[in-house]
Amino acid sequence: MNARGTALSALIACRKRGAWSDSVLKTYIARDGLDQRDAALASRLCYGVIQNRRLLDFYIAHFLTGSLQKLQPVVLDILRLGAYQIALADRIPDSAAVNEAVEQAKKYANPRAAGLVNGVLRAMSRAEALPQPGDLATRFSHSPALVELFRLNVGDELLEPLLKSHNETPPTTLQVNTLKTSAEIIAAETGGTAHPWLPDCVTVAGVGDVAALPCFTRGEVYAQDAASRLAVLAADPGPGMRVLDCCAAPGGKSFACAIAMENRGEILSCDLHENKLRHIEQGAARLGLSIIRTAACDAREFAPERENAFDLVLCDAPCSGLGVIRKKPDIREKDLGAIAALPQVQLDILRTVGKYVKPGGVLLYSTCTILKRENEEVVRAFLQDAPFAPEDFSFAALSSRDGMLTLLPCVHGTDGFFIAKLRK
């Protein structure tokens, strides 16, 4: 199995099972024994098709005789994969994309389908210019409803840059464990560069699996977006504090707190799922962070023994995830009706975990979405009957307003992210 075959298998699995592409790709890359180069290509092809599905269908329909809807689903998968390589991928010869697609059609469909695939893709590769869609939804492969939702939240000026950013590949961001090394050493070792505004943070490109880096194995770095790290800087943990990270998985904020606390104090990292806690424990052990302990719990259920017990409570609440589309392209096809109930869940969690903050302590609320109904509106509803006040924070050229800050990939180069700092 080559990279294109692995990518096609992943696309078929995502379509049939509704699975997330990142987990499917890991499984199929291991199954097919791809080396690092082919694994990177398979990932780029699979993510590229998912990111650009509506645009690819627009191209295919232009060169197809007949209806897109009447195609066998696996044939459409093959056409999308071939069309992505021809129209949007760099350094892939059109002939290789067409020939491989034809072979895939013979294997997964039938000879007649192979002829159709050959005809459509060859016509596309011979075209002097591809047709261009007139609407943003097709051009950037978001549903019209999602485009309108983003328009309502970021405005007309930022809408197109935001949609465009969702189809770009972000660099990998490494947070440096300053208890063991420095950002300068890590940058020199990995060929990365210091983050433009976040200290002890290195951005790298083309490194493949971060877990395979020697500095990762040595516990000198962990992967975390700059926006998540900024949330911890806003919270300002210090040595000797008692901290609760109440929705902790995958653990990055707990790790950042422990490093800022110089591994002195106590951090309780909680999550609903036991298997996620094991990953946090393994990460803490690798990084040499001994002050982190874990517990499984539902953040909505009040635990009396924790009342007024923590100097700092981090609440990275379950959310729609619409700020991380560039990293998880599947999210763009999420049923928007399914996220309507999230603000109430977030508010319930805030009202519960706010009780765990000591008087004078900090509650740090964050999400990886940019929707106001999950962010500012939840915080304002919470403050109506909670003994907290917003506290402004600033870092580099970033400043909050009423204790709240929204980061956008097209403006700040980070995930789409929201931070609110509240003092009890």
N, C-alpha and C positions, 0 to 999 in steps of 0.2 A: 504494500500500500504506500503510495507517495503522498506528498502534501495535499495535492488537489483531491485525492480520494478520501483522505482523512477529513478535509474540510467539508466535502459533500456528505459524508457519513454524519458529521456533526449537524449539518443543516437539516438533514432528514430527521434526525433524532429530535432536534428542537421543534420541528413542525409536528411530528407525530405525538410526542410526549409532552409538549409544552415545557420542555426542560430549559434551564438557563445555559447559555452557550459556554460560559467560562468553565462550569463544572463538566459539561459534556466534552469539551475540547481536551481538558486534562485527562479524562478517562480514555478518549480515543487516541490521543497522542501517545500515551503509555501503551495502549493495546497494539498500536501499529509500529511501535519501536522507532519513532522518528528521532533523528538527531536534532541538535539545537537549531540548525539552520532550517530544516524542513518543518520543525515544530513552529518556528516563528512565521514561516510562510503560511502554514495551515491556519494559524490563528489570524493572520492578517486577512486571508481570503474569507474566512468564516465571518469575522467581525465586519469586514467590508461589505459583504452581502447584506447582513442584518442592518447595518447602518444606512444603507442606500437602497433598500428593497423597493420603495415606491418609485424612485428614480429609475432603477434598473427595469422595473416592469413597464415604465413609460417608454424606455428605449426599445425593449423587446416588442411591445405592442406595435411600435412604428414599423418594424421590419417583419412582423409576423402576418401571414395570411390567415385570417380567422380570428377567433376569440381567445384571449388569454385565459379566460375562465374555463374553457373546454380542454385545456392541456392537462395531461396526467400530472399530478402534483410533483412527482420526482423529475419529470421532464422540465417543469418550470424551475425546480431547484437547480438542475444542470444548466439551464439557460441563464439563470441569474448569476451563477458562479462564472460562467464563461463571459457574460456581458460585463461583469465587474472587472475582470482581467483586461478586457479590450478597452473599456471606456474609462476606467478610473485608476487602475493599478499601474505603477511605473515599472519599467525594466522587465516586463513579461512580454515576450513576442506574441503577437496575435496568433500566429500559426500554431504555437504550442497550446495556447488556450483553446483554440478551435479543435485541434486534433484530440486533445484529452477529453473535451466535452463529448465529442462523437463516440469515443471509446466508452465513456461512462454511460451514454445513452444505450449503446449496444448491451452493456452489462446489466443495467438496471431497468431498461424498458424494452424496446424492440427495434429491429432494423428500420422500420418506417419512422420511428421517433428519431433515430440517428440521422436520417436524411433531413428531417425538419430542423434539428439542432444545427447541422452543418450549414443549411441554407440561411437560417436566421443570423448565425454568428459571422459567417463569411460576408454577408451583406452589410452587417454592422462594421466589420473591420475594413471593408472597401469604401465606406462612406467618407466623403471629404469632410463632413461636419455632422455631428449628431444633433437632432432636434433639441430645443431647449424649452422646458416647461415654463409656463407663465406664472405659476403660483408657487408660493413659498413651501407649501405642504409637500408638493411633489419634488421640488428642487432639493429640499433638505430631508426628505423622507420622514416627515412627522404627519400624524393624522391631522386633518383640519381642526378637529376639536382641541387637540393638544397645542397647535399653533395659536389658536384663539386664547387658550388658557394662559400661555406664556405672554401673549400680547397684553392681557389684562394685568399681569404681574410685573412686567419690565417696561412696558410702553413701546410705542412704535419705533423709536430711535434705536433701542437695543435689541429689538426682536430678531432682525436678520443676523447681526453678529452673534447672538446667542445660539440660534439654530445652526449656523455655520460651525461654531465651536464644538457642537455636539458630534460632528463628523470628523473632527481632528483627533490625532493620536497624542495624548498628553505624555510628557516625559515621566519616567519613574522617579518618585520622590523618596529619598532615604533620609530618615531622621537618625542623627548620630547619638550614640550612647556616650555622652561626655564623661561618664564614670570610667570609661575604658580607653577612649581615644579622642581625636579632634576631627572637625570637619575638613581641615586642610589635609590631614593624612588620608582620609577616606576619599576625598576628591582626587588626590594624586594616584591612589591605588585603582580607582574605578574609571578614571578618565572623565569624571563628572565635573560639575561646576557648582560653586556656592550659590544657594538660592538668593535672588536679588533683594529680598527684604526679610527673610526669616533666618535667624542665626541657627547654627548647628544643624543645617539642612543642606543636602546635596542632591541635585537633579542629575540623573543619568539617562542615557538613551542606548538602545541596542545591547543591553546586558542580558536579555533573556530572562530566565527564571531567577528572581532575586535570591531565593533560598539556596541557589548554587554558588553564590558569591562567597569567597573565603571570609570576607569581613562579616557577612551575615552569620556564617557558621561560628565565628569567634564571638558572636554576641555584641558586635560593635555597632550594628545598625538594625533598624526595622523599617518596614515600608509603611508610610502614612502620608496622606495628602497634607499640604501646607495649611489648608483651612482647618483641619482637625487639630493640628498642632497649635494654631493660633488660638483656638478655643481654650486650650490648657493654659497658654500664656495669659489670656484674659482672666482666667480663674485665679491665677497667681498662687499656686500651691508652694509651700515652704517646708523646710525640715521640721520634723516633729508633729506635723498636722495629722489629723485623722480624717481620711477621705473616703467617700462612698462613690463608686462609679456604678450607677444602678442599672444601666443598659450597656454593659461593658464590651461585649464582643464586637470586633475581634481583639480588643485589648490595647489598641494604640494609645488611647488617652490615659489608661492606667499606667502604661509604660512611661509616657511623657511625664506624668505626675511623679512617679517614683524617682526618675532621673532628676527632676527639678527639686525634689525633696532630699536629694543626696542619699537616697536609700535609707532615710531615717524617718520614722513615724509609722503609720499604718494605712493601708489601702485595702478596702473590701470591694472586690470586683464581682458584680452580680449579673446573671443573665438567666433567661427562662430555660435555656437548653443546656443540659449537662455536657453534651459533646463539645459545645463551644467553650465551655469553661476549661476543658482539658487543653484546648489550643492556647488559651490565655496562660495557663500554668506552665505549659511547655515554653512559651515565649518568654515568660518571666525568668524561668530557669536558665534559658539560653543567654539572656541579657545580664544575668547575675543580680536580679532584683528580688531581694528576699522579703521585702515588706508587703508584698501582694499576696492576699489570700482570696479564695473564691467561694461563692455560695450560689446555689440555684434558687431563684425566687421570681415571682410575678411582681413587677414593679407597681402594679395597681393595688396589690394587697398590703395593707398596713401591718408593719411589724412593730409592736409597742416597745420592744427592747432597743429600738434604734431611734426613738424620739429624742430630739435635741442632742444627738450624740456625735455629730460630725461637723468639723470646721468647714468642710467643702463637700458639696454633693454635685456630681456631674450627671446630667440627664440628657443623654443623646437618644432622643425618643424615636420609637418606630415611626417611619414617615413614608411618603410616596416615593422617595428616592429620585425625584426628578432633577436633582442637581448633579447626578453622577451618570447621566446618559452617555457621555463620551467614553466612560469606562465600562458601563453595562448597557450596551445598545438595545438589549431586549426590552428595557424599561419603556422605550418609546411606544411600544405596542400594548402597554398595560391598559386594562379596562379602567377608564377614568371613573366609572361608577363605583368600582371596588375601593377607591380611596376616599370616598365621601365621608366615611365614618371616622377617619383618622383624627381629626381635630378633637373630637370628644375623648378618644382614647388618650391622646397626648395631654389634654387638660386633666383627666383623671389621674394620670401618672404624676403630673406636676403637683397636684393637690396632695397626693400621698407622700411623695419623697420630700416635698417642702417641709414636712413635719420633722424630718430627720436632721435638719440644719440647726445648729446651735444659734441662739441669739447673737447677732454680730457676724455670723458666718455667711457664706456665699452659696447660692444655688445657680449653677451654670446650665442653661438650657440650650441645646443645639439640635439641628436637623441637617440632613443632606438633601434638602429641597429648597426651592426659592418661592414657594407658594405662600402668600401672606396669610391665607386661612390656616395654615399649619404653623406659622411663625408668629408674626406680630399679633395677629388676632387671638391666638392661644395665650400668649403672654399677657395681653391686656385683660383678657377674661380672668386669668389667674390672679392678677393684681387687684381685681375688684374686691376680693374678700380674703386675701392672704396678707400676712404681716411682712411684706417685702417691699423694697423700693428699687427701681432700676439704678444701676451704677455705671456711669460711662467709663469707657476704657479706650486707650489708643495705642497703636503700635506702628512704628515707621510712619508711613503716610496714611495709615488707616485709622479712622476714628468712628466710634459708635455714636448713635443718636438715641437718646432716651435709653441707654444701656443696650441697644440692639444694633447689629451689623449684619448685612447680607453681602456675601461674596459671590461673584459671577465668573465663570470661566473666561468669558469674552472680555472682561475688564481686569480681573486680578490674576488670571492664569491658574486659578485653583478650581477645585470642585465648586459647584453651586452649593452654598452652605450658609446657614444662619446661626448666629450666636447671640444669646441674651444673658447679661450678667445681672443678678438680682441679690441684693443684700438684705438679710433678715433683721 
